[in-house]
Amino acid sequence: MSTGLVRFSGVGKSHGGSTVLRDLSFSVDAGRHVTPIGPSGSGKTTILRMPMTLERPDRGTIDVNGDRLFPADDKSRREVRKRIGMVFRQFTLFPHMTVLRNLTEAPVRVLGLGREGAGERARDLLELVGLADRAVARPGTLSGGRQQRVAIARARAMRPKVLLLDEVTSALAPESVARVLDLLRDVARSADITMVCVPHEMNFARDISDEVLMFDAGRVIESGSPERILSDPEHQRTREFLGAVL
């Protein structure tokens, strides 16, 4: 039985008096694309923020590629964190840097790449996302859709083993959504990368997922192929949720 490239074991998390995750255990195998779905507040974003070390579990363990992320010392966490990329809802680009430098800063500072090599990698990625002509632009001059495409390229510039996506189209104008989703479909089909994607559109979950996890009240209540979960779920809570969003 595979231990998974990403593995949560007995993870619990509370904020104040509210329980966010309840003894959560699940794993994601290398190269698989897993999609957590569920109502707001069910714990989906928290499971993305923890591998990024933006939040810490109160209990349990998290492992990435066989190495312990939590609990671990700060140095060990930083090493594991290098293998993980994330694209947020709100782009989180550095506004004072050019698009190109947004892509090169972390590879140079964190991975120790030379500026020339990092720049070459960045230009290749900008070509892939259709923004080669915007390398010297500042993020604030770009539309939301273009900023999100830069954010996707920036995450890939670190060549992560795991890519985390948190409702990456939720802040976009409708005309930008299709372009970003098409780009992510290309990433899912062509890149040898493990993806955990919290979707804003359920049809996107159907397109790119190997497995869908239904979250409710901080735990996974059922899982399976997108065809089964989205079309013929077993759990009443899943049926209620999908009836509201599809």
C-alpha positions as CSV (number, residue, x, y, z in Angstrom):
1,M,0.0,0.0,0.0
2,S,1.4,3.4,-1.0
3,T,2.1,5.9,1.7
4,G,1.5,8.8,-0.7
5,L,3.6,11.7,-1.8
6,V,1.5,13.9,0.5
7,R,0.1,12.2,3.6
8,F,-2.0,13.6,6.5
9,S,-2.4,11.3,9.5
10,G,-4.7,12.1,12.3
11,V,-4.5,15.8,11.7
12,G,-6.6,18.1,13.9
13,K,-6.9,21.9,13.8
14,S,-9.1,24.4,15.8
15,H,-9.5,28.1,15.6
16,G,-10.8,29.5,18.9
17,G,-13.7,27.3,19.8
18,S,-14.3,26.1,16.3
19,T,-12.9,22.7,15.0
20,V,-11.6,23.1,11.5
21,L,-10.1,19.6,10.9
22,R,-11.2,16.5,12.8
23,D,-8.6,13.6,13.0
24,L,-8.1,13.9,9.2
25,S,-6.2,11.2,7.4
26,F,-5.7,11.0,3.6
27,S,-2.9,10.7,1.1
28,V,-2.2,11.8,-2.4
29,D,0.0,9.5,-4.6
30,A,2.7,11.0,-6.9
31,G,1.4,12.3,-10.2
32,R,-2.3,12.2,-9.0
33,H,-4.7,15.1,-9.2
34,V,-6.9,15.2,-6.2
35,T,-9.8,17.7,-5.7
36,P,-11.3,18.5,-2.3
37,I,-14.9,19.8,-2.5
38,G,-17.4,20.8,0.1
39,P,-19.1,23.8,1.7
40,S,-17.4,26.9,2.9
41,G,-15.7,26.2,6.3
42,S,-15.3,22.5,5.8
43,G,-11.5,22.6,6.0
44,K,-10.5,22.6,2.3
45,T,-8.3,25.7,2.3
46,T,-6.7,24.7,5.6
47,I,-5.4,21.5,4.1
48,L,-3.6,23.6,1.4
49,R,-2.3,26.1,3.9
50,M,-0.7,23.5,6.1
51,P,1.8,22.1,3.5
52,M,2.7,25.7,2.7
53,T,3.5,26.1,6.5
54,L,1.0,29.0,6.6
55,E,-0.8,27.1,9.3
56,R,0.3,24.4,11.8
57,P,-1.8,21.4,12.9
58,D,-2.7,21.1,16.5
59,R,-2.1,17.4,16.4
60,G,-1.2,14.7,13.9
61,T,1.5,14.4,11.2
62,I,2.0,15.7,7.7
63,D,4.6,14.1,5.4
64,V,5.7,15.2,1.9
65,N,7.8,12.9,-0.3
66,G,8.6,10.7,2.7
67,D,9.9,13.6,4.8
68,R,8.2,14.9,7.9
69,L,6.7,18.4,7.6
70,F,4.8,18.5,10.9
71,P,6.0,18.1,13.5
72,A,9.6,19.1,12.6
73,D,12.1,21.8,13.2
74,D,12.1,25.0,11.2
75,K,15.1,24.0,9.1
76,S,13.5,20.7,8.1
77,R,10.2,22.4,7.3
78,R,12.0,24.9,5.0
79,E,13.6,22.0,3.0
80,V,10.3,20.2,2.6
81,R,8.6,23.4,1.7
82,K,10.8,23.9,-1.3
83,R,9.1,21.0,-3.1
84,I,5.6,22.6,-2.8
85,G,4.1,25.4,-4.9
86,M,0.8,27.1,-4.4
87,V,-1.5,29.4,-6.4
88,F,-3.8,31.6,-4.3
89,R,-7.1,33.2,-5.0
90,Q,-5.7,36.7,-4.9
91,F,-2.5,36.3,-7.0
92,T,-0.1,37.5,-4.2
93,L,2.4,38.8,-6.7
94,F,5.1,41.3,-5.6
95,P,3.8,44.6,-7.0
96,H,7.2,46.4,-6.9
97,M,8.8,43.7,-9.1
98,T,8.5,43.1,-12.8
99,V,6.7,40.0,-14.0
100,L,10.0,38.4,-14.8
101,R,11.5,39.1,-11.4
102,N,8.4,37.7,-9.7
103,L,9.3,34.4,-11.4
104,T,13.1,34.5,-10.7
105,E,13.2,35.8,-7.1
106,A,12.4,32.5,-5.3
107,P,14.5,30.2,-7.6
108,V,17.5,32.5,-7.0
109,R,17.1,33.1,-3.3
110,V,15.6,29.7,-2.2
111,L,17.1,27.2,-4.7
112,G,20.3,29.0,-5.3
113,L,20.0,29.2,-9.1
114,G,22.0,31.8,-11.0
115,R,20.1,34.8,-12.4
116,E,20.8,33.7,-16.0
117,G,19.4,30.2,-15.5
118,A,16.4,31.4,-13.5
119,G,15.7,34.0,-16.1
120,E,15.8,31.5,-18.9
121,R,13.4,29.2,-17.0
122,A,11.1,32.2,-16.3
123,R,10.9,33.3,-19.9
124,D,10.1,29.7,-21.0
125,L,7.2,29.6,-18.5
126,L,5.9,33.0,-19.6
127,E,5.9,31.8,-23.2
128,L,3.8,28.8,-22.0
129,V,1.3,31.0,-20.3
130,G,1.1,33.4,-23.2
131,L,2.7,36.3,-21.5
132,A,6.2,36.5,-23.0
133,D,5.6,40.1,-24.0
134,R,4.8,41.1,-20.5
135,A,8.1,40.2,-18.8
136,V,9.1,43.7,-17.9
137,A,5.6,44.8,-16.9
138,R,4.5,45.4,-13.3
139,P,1.7,43.1,-12.0
140,G,-0.6,46.1,-11.4
141,T,-0.7,46.9,-15.1
142,L,-2.1,43.5,-15.9
143,S,-5.7,42.2,-15.8
144,G,-6.7,39.8,-13.1
145,G,-6.6,36.8,-15.5
146,R,-3.1,37.7,-16.6
147,Q,-1.9,38.2,-13.1
148,Q,-3.2,34.7,-12.2
149,R,-1.4,33.2,-15.2
150,V,1.8,34.9,-13.9
151,A,1.1,33.3,-10.5
152,I,0.8,29.9,-12.1
153,A,4.0,30.4,-13.9
154,R,5.7,31.6,-10.7
155,A,4.6,28.5,-8.8
156,R,6.0,26.3,-11.6
157,A,9.3,28.2,-11.7
158,M,10.3,26.3,-8.5
159,R,9.7,23.0,-10.2
160,P,7.6,21.7,-7.3
161,K,6.7,18.1,-6.8
162,V,3.3,19.2,-5.5
163,L,1.2,22.1,-6.8
164,L,-1.7,23.4,-4.6
165,L,-4.5,25.4,-6.1
166,D,-7.0,27.3,-4.0
167,E,-10.1,28.4,-6.0
168,V,-7.8,30.2,-8.4
169,T,-10.6,31.5,-10.6
170,S,-12.8,32.9,-7.8
171,A,-11.5,36.4,-8.1
172,L,-11.5,36.6,-11.9
173,A,-13.8,38.3,-14.3
174,P,-15.9,35.8,-16.3
175,E,-14.0,36.5,-19.5
176,S,-10.7,35.5,-17.8
177,V,-11.9,32.2,-16.2
178,A,-11.8,30.1,-19.4
179,R,-8.2,31.0,-20.3
180,V,-6.9,30.2,-16.8
181,L,-8.8,26.9,-16.6
182,D,-7.5,25.9,-20.0
183,L,-4.0,26.7,-18.8
184,L,-4.4,24.5,-15.7
185,R,-5.8,21.7,-17.8
186,D,-2.6,21.8,-19.9
187,V,-0.6,21.7,-16.7
188,A,-2.5,18.7,-15.5
189,R,-2.1,16.8,-18.8
190,S,1.5,17.6,-19.6
191,A,3.4,18.2,-16.3
192,D,4.7,15.4,-14.2
193,I,3.3,17.0,-11.1
194,T,1.0,16.1,-8.2
195,M,-1.9,18.5,-7.8
196,V,-4.3,19.2,-5.0
197,C,-6.9,21.6,-6.3
198,V,-9.8,23.2,-4.4
199,P,-12.0,24.2,-7.4
200,H,-14.4,27.1,-7.8
201,E,-16.1,25.4,-10.8
202,M,-17.3,21.8,-10.3
203,N,-16.9,21.0,-14.0
204,F,-13.2,21.8,-13.7
205,A,-13.0,19.2,-11.0
206,R,-14.6,16.7,-13.4
207,D,-12.0,17.5,-16.1
208,I,-8.7,17.3,-14.2
209,S,-9.3,15.1,-11.2
210,D,-8.2,11.5,-10.6
211,E,-10.0,11.6,-7.3
212,V,-12.6,13.8,-5.6
213,L,-12.7,14.2,-1.8
214,M,-15.9,15.4,-0.2
215,F,-15.2,17.4,2.9
216,D,-17.8,18.2,5.6
217,A,-17.1,19.6,9.1
218,G,-13.3,19.0,8.8
219,R,-13.3,15.4,7.6
220,V,-13.6,13.4,4.4
221,I,-17.0,11.8,4.3
222,E,-16.6,10.1,0.9
223,S,-14.1,9.9,-2.0
224,G,-13.9,8.4,-5.4
225,S,-13.6,9.1,-9.1
226,P,-15.1,12.4,-10.3
227,E,-17.6,10.5,-12.4
228,R,-19.0,8.8,-9.3
229,I,-18.8,11.5,-6.8
230,L,-20.2,14.3,-9.0
231,S,-22.8,12.2,-10.8
232,D,-23.8,9.5,-8.3
233,P,-22.6,10.3,-4.7
234,E,-23.5,7.9,-1.9
235,H,-23.6,10.4,1.0
236,Q,-26.7,12.5,1.5
237,R,-24.5,15.5,2.5
238,T,-22.6,15.2,-0.8
239,R,-25.9,15.1,-2.7
240,E,-27.1,18.3,-0.9
241,F,-23.9,20.1,-1.6
242,L,-23.8,19.3,-5.3
243,G,-27.5,20.1,-5.7
244,A,-26.7,23.6,-4.5
245,V,-23.6,24.2,-6.7
246,L,-24.2,22.3,-9.9
